[in-house]
Amino acid sequence: MEAFAYTDINAPLVERCRLGDRRAQAEIYKRYSKAMFNASLRITGDYAEAEDVLQEAFLSAFRELHSYKGDSSFGSWLKRIVINKSINCLRNRRLQLVPLGEQHDAAGTETADFGPENEEMHWRADVVRRCVQELPDGYRVVLSLYLLEGYDHAEIAGVLGITESTSKSQYSRARKKLLELARQRGLS
């Protein structure tokens, strides 16, 4: 089997950004802003903070573009910036990992205008999304980084400045709490 070299399809656009091309920057923003906003929102749990993080991340990315070496996709490089800024935002809010045994409650649902099967699936996805947002910060951050962003526990530990076992226990507790919240809303 032949080995293929990785080529980022955005390389020409990134190069134009390096040269200060505002149209290229606008195109990069258009391509990545929604996904990066969603990643930030999953971590911060706050719409306004996620918007702020998104803007700061793009400003940093464009300012530090010289440090992008192209050994990973531009999207992966940008996502690392977004995740780090989202975590810093939480730290500024004085992120406290939830102590053992602490419990929380919450509620809320919303539906969309689709056919019966799609409506049910959308409703369930929306309820799960709301349940994730209701998790305490420490739970939500570890769950989002592990489950949604693909980080392993060693990487999470390094990013958050915690031990790998703390990351694993926070993830386990987050899953348990998420299931509990889902059951309260009739999703089990």
C-alpha positions as CSV (number, residue, x, y, z in Angstrom):
1,M,0.0,0.0,0.0
2,E,1.3,3.4,-0.9
3,A,1.8,6.1,1.7
4,F,0.3,9.5,0.9
5,A,1.5,12.8,2.1
6,Y,-1.1,14.9,3.9
7,T,-2.0,18.1,2.1
8,D,-4.3,20.6,3.8
9,I,-6.8,21.9,1.2
10,N,-6.8,25.2,3.0
11,A,-3.0,25.7,2.5
12,P,-3.3,28.3,-0.3
13,L,-5.9,30.2,1.8
14,V,-3.7,30.1,4.9
15,E,-0.8,31.4,2.9
16,R,-2.8,34.3,1.7
17,C,-3.8,35.0,5.4
18,R,-0.1,35.0,6.3
19,L,0.3,37.8,3.7
20,G,-2.4,39.8,5.4
21,D,-5.2,39.2,2.9
22,R,-8.4,40.2,4.6
23,R,-10.6,38.3,2.1
24,A,-8.7,35.1,2.9
25,Q,-9.1,35.8,6.6
26,A,-12.9,36.3,6.1
27,E,-13.1,33.0,4.1
28,I,-11.2,31.1,6.9
29,Y,-13.6,32.6,9.4
30,K,-16.6,31.6,7.3
31,R,-15.3,28.0,7.0
32,Y,-14.5,27.4,10.6
33,S,-16.4,29.8,12.8
34,K,-19.5,27.6,13.4
35,A,-17.6,24.5,14.3
36,M,-15.2,26.4,16.5
37,F,-18.1,28.2,18.2
38,N,-19.8,24.9,19.0
39,A,-16.5,23.5,20.4
40,S,-16.2,26.5,22.7
41,L,-19.8,26.4,23.7
42,R,-19.5,22.8,24.7
43,I,-16.7,23.7,27.0
44,T,-17.7,27.1,28.4
45,G,-21.4,26.3,28.6
46,D,-22.2,30.0,28.0
47,Y,-23.2,31.5,24.6
48,A,-21.7,34.9,25.2
49,E,-18.4,33.5,26.5
50,A,-18.2,31.1,23.6
51,E,-18.7,34.1,21.2
52,D,-15.9,36.0,23.0
53,V,-13.6,33.0,22.9
54,L,-14.3,32.5,19.2
55,Q,-13.3,36.1,18.4
56,E,-10.2,35.9,20.6
57,A,-9.2,32.6,19.1
58,F,-9.4,33.9,15.5
59,L,-7.5,37.1,16.4
60,S,-4.8,34.9,18.0
61,A,-4.7,32.5,15.1
62,F,-4.3,35.3,12.6
63,R,-1.7,37.0,14.8
64,E,0.3,33.8,15.4
65,L,-0.1,32.3,11.9
66,H,3.7,32.2,11.6
67,S,3.8,29.5,14.2
68,Y,1.5,27.2,12.2
69,K,3.8,24.7,10.6
70,G,1.3,22.7,8.5
71,D,2.1,19.4,10.2
72,S,-1.6,19.0,11.0
73,S,-4.6,20.5,9.4
74,F,-5.3,24.2,9.9
75,G,-8.6,23.2,11.5
76,S,-6.9,21.0,14.1
77,W,-4.4,23.8,14.9
78,L,-7.3,26.3,15.2
79,K,-9.3,24.0,17.4
80,R,-6.4,23.6,19.8
81,I,-6.4,27.4,20.1
82,V,-10.2,27.5,20.7
83,I,-10.1,24.7,23.3
84,N,-7.2,26.3,25.2
85,K,-9.0,29.7,25.2
86,S,-12.2,28.1,26.3
87,I,-10.4,26.4,29.2
88,N,-8.7,29.7,30.1
89,C,-12.1,31.3,30.1
90,L,-13.3,28.7,32.6
91,R,-10.2,29.2,34.7
92,N,-10.9,32.9,34.8
93,R,-14.3,31.9,36.2
94,R,-12.3,29.9,38.8
95,L,-13.0,26.4,37.4
96,Q,-13.6,24.0,40.3
97,L,-13.8,20.3,39.6
98,V,-16.8,18.9,41.4
99,P,-15.9,17.1,44.7
100,L,-16.7,13.5,45.1
101,G,-20.4,12.9,45.9
102,E,-21.7,16.4,45.0
103,Q,-25.1,16.2,43.3
104,H,-27.0,18.7,41.0
105,D,-30.5,18.9,39.4
106,A,-32.0,20.9,36.4
107,A,-34.7,20.7,33.7
108,G,-35.7,21.9,30.1
109,T,-36.8,20.7,26.6
110,E,-37.5,22.1,23.2
111,T,-38.8,20.6,19.9
112,A,-38.5,21.4,16.2
113,D,-40.9,21.3,13.2
114,F,-39.9,18.1,11.4
115,G,-41.6,14.8,10.5
116,P,-42.5,12.4,13.4
117,E,-39.2,10.4,13.3
118,N,-37.0,13.5,12.8
119,E,-38.9,15.5,15.4
120,E,-38.3,12.8,18.0
121,M,-34.6,12.5,17.1
122,H,-34.2,16.3,17.2
123,W,-36.0,16.5,20.5
124,R,-33.8,13.8,22.0
125,A,-30.6,15.5,20.7
126,D,-31.7,18.8,22.1
127,V,-32.5,17.3,25.5
128,V,-29.1,15.6,25.6
129,R,-27.4,18.9,24.6
130,R,-29.2,20.7,27.4
131,C,-28.3,18.0,29.8
132,V,-24.6,18.4,28.9
133,Q,-24.9,22.1,29.4
134,E,-26.4,21.5,32.9
135,L,-23.4,19.5,34.0
136,P,-21.0,21.3,36.4
137,D,-18.1,22.9,34.7
138,G,-15.5,20.3,35.6
139,Y,-17.8,17.4,34.4
140,R,-18.8,19.2,31.2
141,V,-15.2,20.1,30.3
142,V,-13.8,16.7,30.7
143,L,-16.8,15.0,29.0
144,S,-16.6,17.4,26.1
145,L,-12.8,17.1,25.6
146,Y,-12.9,13.3,25.8
147,L,-16.1,12.4,24.1
148,L,-16.6,15.2,21.6
149,E,-13.2,16.6,20.9
150,G,-11.3,13.3,20.9
151,Y,-8.7,14.1,23.6
152,D,-7.4,11.2,25.7
153,H,-7.2,11.4,29.5
154,A,-3.5,12.1,29.5
155,E,-4.0,15.1,27.1
156,I,-6.9,16.3,29.2
157,A,-4.8,16.1,32.4
158,G,-2.1,18.1,30.7
159,V,-4.5,20.8,29.4
160,L,-6.4,21.2,32.7
161,G,-3.4,20.7,35.1
162,I,-5.0,17.7,36.8
163,T,-4.0,14.0,37.1
164,E,-5.0,11.5,34.6
165,S,-7.0,9.6,37.2
166,T,-8.9,12.8,38.1
167,S,-9.8,13.2,34.4
168,K,-11.0,9.6,34.3
169,S,-13.1,10.0,37.5
170,Q,-14.5,13.3,36.3
171,Y,-15.5,11.7,33.0
172,S,-17.1,8.7,34.8
173,R,-19.0,11.0,37.1
174,A,-20.1,13.2,34.1
175,R,-21.4,10.2,32.3
176,K,-23.3,9.0,35.4
177,K,-24.8,12.5,35.9
178,L,-25.7,12.8,32.2
179,L,-27.6,9.5,32.3
180,E,-29.3,10.7,35.5
181,L,-30.4,13.9,33.9
182,A,-31.5,12.1,30.7
183,R,-33.6,9.7,32.8
184,Q,-35.3,12.6,34.6
185,R,-36.4,13.8,31.1
186,G,-37.7,10.4,30.0
187,L,-34.8,9.5,27.6
188,S,-34.0,6.1,29.1
